[in-house]
Amino acid sequence: MPPTLSSPYARVRQEVAARADRLWEIARTLWDDPETAYEEHRAAHLLSGELERAGFAVERGVAGLPTAFVARAGRAPGASTAGPTVALLMEYDALPLLGHACGHHLIAAAGLGAALATRAALDPVDGTLLAVGTPAEERGGGKVTEVRAGLFDGVDAALMFHPGVRDWRWAPLTASAQVRVGFHGRSAHPTGNPTEGIDALGALIQLFNVLGVLDRRLPPGSHVQGIITDGGRATNVVPAYAEGMFGVRGATTTALEALVGELRSAAEGVALATRTRVEVTDVGGRYEHFRDNKVLSELFAGHLGRAGIPLTEPEAGVYLGSSDIGNVSTRVPAIHPFVAVMGPEGSDHTTEFAEAAAGPRAREVMVAAAEALACTAADVLLRPGVSDDAWAYWRAEEDAGR
């Protein structure tokens, strides 16, 4: 739908433009004051405060997470008035030592700008507009907890963007899990009574060897990366306990579950062979693979293209890590496009990316993404059939097992 001077899309863009300086100020405040997972108290206070002053009803500490919040505009919970529900998502946790080297300050500012502009342009909102603060994407998965708490129940579209080094319509994000493997043996002196010892560290090292063989036959998008987190305390004692932490990824959630099962079987086999006892446990919630909603992502791409940033399909066979947005996308229609703030020769989670994410290109991307997110929210709220089409596409993907 092309904008006219009186169209909601034109009003959305005017509202974003009027707030651009303040949104960039907020983004730079977050960039200058990075807070890591579950510690984002100042960021959550700043963002929720902006929404509250704009007339949103804000609930803080949702899902049992002190730095999570939901801001609501439109019809009240339980109201009988018809209308879709749109959620604009904000991430704001930083990386240890690297600060905002993943650009979450831009995600927060764009989501905030989209929420403020959509409410102002469409007031009164015919439906429900949510601005959801989602902490701890980098570690632990705030969205995993929020999904379990029912925060996305009744949502028809979950919208966010991510800064990156490519302009892609959707994100090829894998499923992932953190798995702790602990071997229990029996301590002994390596020269005094060596035959009485059962070397837990030796068992753990054998598991790494087995996984090295396994890794050679894994399909694209799947891998296991491990570190030793406990290898004993002294060289003159056979370790009675050794522990490793393993990051496991699969191209799909089903592939992840199969690979975690293989890791468990390998650990149990090593334990049997070495006469140790093994414990295999998940650490935190699992991230599911991302399921793009083509109906919504094409709308976003169209709006962003009108702002001068064309998006393309991802390169085949390329995967860009994991995110807890996957857990949202397998429950409700969702988007997670990538928009470049530096060239493809770079990479996020680097100091170079952190610097680029505070530069002029980052500001342009943040403003353009806020506009495109708000216009996509307007599509869902105003255009008959968009929500139904998004859900029909979601169900087709679900039925196909994708």
C-alpha positions, 0 to 999 in steps of 0.5 A: 500500500503506497503512502499518501500524505494522509495515510497511516504509513506517512504518519508513522514515518513522520512520528519516527522522524520526529523522534529520531534524535531522541532514539539515537540518544537512547541508543548511545546511552545504552552503548555507553553503559553496557549491561550484561545478561540479567543485569540490564536494570538501567536499560530496562528502566530507561526504555520502560520509562519512555513508554510509560511517559508516552501513555503505555501501561507498563508492567515491569519484572514480568515472567519472574525476570527483574529486567523484563517488561511489557508495555501495552496500548490499545484494548485491555486484556480480556476485552471483547473488541476484535483486533490483532495483537502486535508485539514489538521486541527489544533486546538490550543486553551486552557482551562481557568485555565487548559491550554492544558488539552485537548491536542490541542497543540498536534493536532496543531503540528501533523497537522503542521508536516503532512502538511509540510511532505506531501508537501515536500514528494509529491512536486509538489503536484498533487492537493491541500493541505491545512493546516487550523488553526481552533481556538476556538474549546472549546468555540464558534466553529471556525470551525462552522464559517469557514464552514459558510464562505465556507472554506471547499467548494471543500475539499475532505478530512478533516483530524485531530486527537485528543489525549485522553485516548482511542485508537479509530478509530473514535470519538463518538461525540454528537451534542450540543448547548448552550441555554440562557433562560431569564424570565422577571417578575415584581419587588416588595418588598417581604413584602411591596407589595408582591402581585404585584411581579412576581418572575422571579427567581421562574419561572427559578427554576420551569424550572429546576424542569421540566427539571429534570423530562425530563432528566429521559426519555432521550436516551443515548447521550442526556442530559441538564445541566444548571446553573443560570447566573442571579438570582437577586441582593438583597434578599429584592427585588422580581427578575424582571429578571432571566437567566439560561444557558443550555448545550444541547446535542443529539446523533445526530443533529436531536436529539439535535434539538428535545431536544432544542424544548422540552426545549423551550416548557418547558420554554414557559409552565413555563412562562404561568403558572407563568405569566412571559415572557420568551426569549430562544436564542442560544448562539454561533453556534451549534455543529453538531454530528460527522459523521466518514468517514470509507474509510478515518479513516480505511486508517489512522488506518492502517498507525497508526497501522504500527507505533505501535498504533492499533486503535479499534472501540469505545465502544457501547453507550459511547459518548465523548462530542462534537466538531465543527469537526462535522460541517465539517464532515456533509459537507465533508468526515472527520476523528477524531480518538482518540489516547491515551496519558494516560490510560483509568482511566484518563480523559481530561480537568484535570490537570493530562491530561495536564501533560500527554500531555507534557510527553514522550508518548505525543511526541510519539503520536504526531509524529505517528499521524503526520505520519499517517495523512500525509500518509492518505493525500498522499492516497487521493492525489495519489491513484485513487479512494480514494476521490471518495470512500470517497465521496460515503461513505459520501453520503450513510451516508447522505442518511441514515440520520446518 
